[in-house]
Amino acid sequence: MFFSGGLVPYYFLIKGLGLMDSLWVYVIPQMVGLFNILLVRNFLMSLDKGLEESAFIDGAGYMTILFKIIMPLSKPVLATIALWTAVGQWNTWFDSLIFITDDRKIVLQLVIQRMLRSMLDFGRDIEAFRHVAGVNTQIYANNVRAATILVTIGPIIFTYPFLQKYFIKGIMIGSLIGRTGGDLSAGISAI
């Protein structure tokens, strides 16, 4: 079982890497997470070694093999990691609360949390005003919460269809490998 060292070592790590008050604090720690590394490693280990060998025979170098063969085949796993990281970071407000001091760099969930907190204070002020002035005005906090939930899930729901083609392509490559008896180059040329 994997576990983290806790908040204090994580804070010192982020501070030591110079990611405090930077947008990279949302990207780098999540992308190099242990689960993502294991996922990419297992995917790369499943690729056929014959692709690299045939590319070497054809005269390709290491960088050509990486960028022309391995990276295009890795789009499904990279899309998976990008989607998981985006959803994970989209829902986290704690990193923004601890590591970001500039209000222009905080995540939407922290803005909404602050807005809901001020809404509760505003609701108390309105309630006090209603009793003093005799005005019959109602503000329902649950309606505001429901509206903010719709605002926060919208970008993730609209982003997924653009990444879905990579998932489907990964499934198709896997099915072509099984159909051709493990010859990945025949499956790739079919696509």
Secondary structure per residue as TSV (DSSP state, phi and psi in degrees):
chain	resnum	aa	ss	phi	psi
A	1	M	-	360.0	136.7
A	2	F	-	-94.8	142.4
A	3	F	-	-143.3	159.6
A	4	S	-	-95.1	166.1
A	5	G	-	-79.0	-13.1
A	6	G	-	114.4	177.8
A	7	L	H	-73.8	-40.3
A	8	V	H	-65.6	-49.3
A	9	P	H	-63.3	-34.9
A	10	Y	H	-64.3	-40.3
A	11	Y	H	-62.4	-45.6
A	12	F	H	-66.4	-33.6
A	13	L	H	-64.4	-47.8
A	14	I	H	-62.3	-42.0
A	15	K	H	-66.3	-40.7
A	16	G	H	-66.5	-31.8
A	17	L	T	-79.5	-7.5
A	18	G	T	75.9	29.4
A	19	L	-	-97.7	2.0
A	20	M	T	-63.7	136.1
A	21	D	T	56.5	38.2
A	22	S	S	-130.5	149.4
A	23	L	G	-68.9	-19.1
A	24	W	G	-68.2	-17.3
A	25	V	G	-65.6	-21.6
A	26	Y	G	-83.2	-24.0
A	27	V	T	-101.4	-57.4
A	28	I	H	-61.7	-49.3
A	29	P	H	-61.8	-31.8
A	30	Q	H	-79.1	-37.3
A	31	M	H	-70.9	-30.7
A	32	V	T	-101.4	27.8
A	33	G	-	-69.2	154.9
A	34	L	H	-61.0	-41.0
A	35	F	H	-63.1	-41.4
A	36	N	H	-65.6	-39.6
A	37	I	H	-64.0	-43.7
A	38	L	H	-64.3	-38.4
A	39	L	H	-63.9	-46.5
A	40	V	H	-67.2	-40.9
A	41	R	H	-60.5	-46.8
A	42	N	H	-64.6	-36.3
A	43	F	H	-65.4	-46.0
A	44	L	H	-67.3	-32.2
A	45	M	H	-68.8	-24.0
A	46	S	H	-82.9	-12.1
A	47	L	S	-69.0	146.3
A	48	D	-	-70.5	128.7
A	49	K	H	-68.5	-19.8
A	50	G	H	-63.6	-26.9
A	51	L	H	-63.2	-47.4
A	52	E	H	-65.3	-42.8
A	53	E	H	-63.7	-42.3
A	54	S	H	-68.4	-33.5
A	55	A	H	-68.5	-38.9
A	56	F	H	-63.2	-40.5
A	57	I	H	-63.7	-35.9
A	58	D	T	-77.6	-4.1
A	59	G	T	98.3	11.7
A	60	A	-	-78.7	147.1
A	61	G	-	-92.8	179.9
A	62	Y	H	-61.6	-44.3
A	63	M	H	-67.6	-37.7
A	64	T	H	-63.5	-43.0
A	65	I	H	-63.9	-41.6
A	66	L	I	-63.0	-50.3
A	67	F	I	-86.3	-23.1
A	68	K	I	-100.8	-21.7
A	69	I	I	-117.6	-56.7
A	70	I	I	-72.9	-44.8
A	71	M	H	-63.7	-44.3
A	72	P	H	-62.5	-34.9
A	73	L	H	-72.5	-21.5
A	74	S	T	-89.7	1.8
A	75	K	H	-57.4	-39.7
A	76	P	H	-62.5	-43.4
A	77	V	H	-71.5	-35.2
A	78	L	H	-69.0	-36.2
A	79	A	H	-65.8	-37.9
A	80	T	H	-63.1	-46.7
A	81	I	H	-65.1	-40.4
A	82	A	H	-62.5	-42.0
A	83	L	H	-67.4	-45.4
A	84	W	H	-63.4	-40.5
A	85	T	H	-67.3	-43.2
A	86	A	H	-62.5	-45.0
A	87	V	H	-66.5	-41.9
A	88	G	H	-63.0	-43.2
A	89	Q	H	-77.2	-28.5
A	90	W	H	-64.9	-34.5
A	91	N	T	-90.6	-3.8
A	92	T	-	-96.7	130.9
A	93	W	-	-115.1	-14.1
A	94	F	H	-69.4	-39.7
A	95	D	H	-60.8	-41.4
A	96	S	H	-66.0	-37.2
A	97	L	H	-66.6	-37.3
A	98	I	H	-88.2	-43.7
A	99	F	H	-98.6	-14.7
A	100	I	-	-114.4	129.6
A	101	T	-	-109.2	-20.8
A	102	D	-	-81.9	123.7
A	103	D	G	-66.2	-18.9
A	104	R	G	-76.5	-11.8
A	105	K	G	-110.8	2.5
A	106	I	S	-79.1	158.2
A	107	V	-	-82.7	162.5
A	108	L	H	-61.5	-35.0
A	109	Q	H	-64.2	-35.0
A	110	L	H	-70.6	-37.0
A	111	V	H	-62.2	-43.4
A	112	I	H	-67.5	-39.0
A	113	Q	H	-60.6	-44.0
A	114	R	H	-65.3	-39.0
A	115	M	H	-64.9	-43.4
A	116	L	H	-65.6	-37.8
A	117	R	H	-63.6	-44.2
A	118	S	H	-68.9	-29.6
A	119	M	H	-64.9	-40.7
A	120	L	H	-63.8	-41.0
A	121	D	H	-64.6	-41.1
A	122	F	H	-64.6	-39.4
A	123	G	H	-62.8	-38.9
A	124	R	H	-65.9	-39.8
A	125	D	H	-65.1	-41.7
A	126	I	H	-63.8	-41.4
A	127	E	H	-61.6	-42.7
A	128	A	H	-65.3	-38.8
A	129	F	H	-66.2	-39.1
A	130	R	H	-59.8	-42.8
A	131	H	H	-69.2	-37.4
A	132	V	H	-75.7	-47.0
A	133	A	H	-91.9	-13.7
A	134	G	-	76.0	23.1
A	135	V	-	-87.2	140.0
A	136	N	-	-102.1	75.9
A	137	T	-	-114.6	134.9
A	138	Q	-	-121.5	132.0
A	139	I	-	-124.8	120.4
A	140	Y	-	-98.8	119.7
A	141	A	H	-67.0	-31.7
A	142	N	H	-64.9	-34.1
A	143	N	H	-66.1	-40.1
A	144	V	H	-66.9	-40.6
A	145	R	H	-62.3	-43.4
A	146	A	H	-63.2	-40.2
A	147	A	H	-65.5	-39.4
A	148	T	H	-69.6	-32.4
A	149	I	H	-63.6	-42.7
A	150	L	H	-63.1	-38.4
A	151	V	H	-66.2	-38.7
A	152	T	H	-78.0	-29.6
A	153	I	H	-87.2	-14.4
A	154	G	H	-57.0	-53.3
A	155	P	H	-60.4	-36.9
A	156	I	H	-67.3	-42.6
A	157	I	H	-64.5	-36.6
A	158	F	H	-80.1	-19.5
A	159	T	H	-81.5	-34.9
A	160	Y	H	-56.3	-42.8
A	161	P	H	-59.5	-28.2
A	162	F	H	-73.7	-28.4
A	163	L	H	-90.2	-14.2
A	164	Q	H	-63.4	-31.8
A	165	K	H	-63.2	-30.4
A	166	Y	H	-72.3	-35.4
A	167	F	H	-63.9	-44.6
A	168	I	H	-65.6	-39.3
A	169	K	H	-63.8	-39.9
A	170	G	H	-64.1	-37.6
A	171	I	H	-67.2	-40.0
A	172	M	H	-66.3	-40.4
A	173	I	H	-62.7	-42.3
A	174	G	H	-62.5	-38.7
A	175	S	H	-72.2	-33.9
A	176	L	H	-71.4	-32.9
A	177	I	H	-64.0	-44.8
A	178	G	H	-64.8	-36.0
A	179	R	H	-75.0	-32.5
A	180	T	T	-94.3	7.4
A	181	G	T	78.6	25.5
A	182	G	S	96.1	1.0
A	183	D	-	-85.9	100.3
A	184	L	H	-69.4	-33.2
A	185	S	H	-66.9	-33.8
A	186	A	H	-68.4	-36.9
A	187	G	H	-68.7	-37.9
A	188	I	H	-70.4	-39.1
A	189	S	H	-68.6	-24.7
A	190	A	H	-71.6	-28.4
A	191	I	-	-77.2	360.0
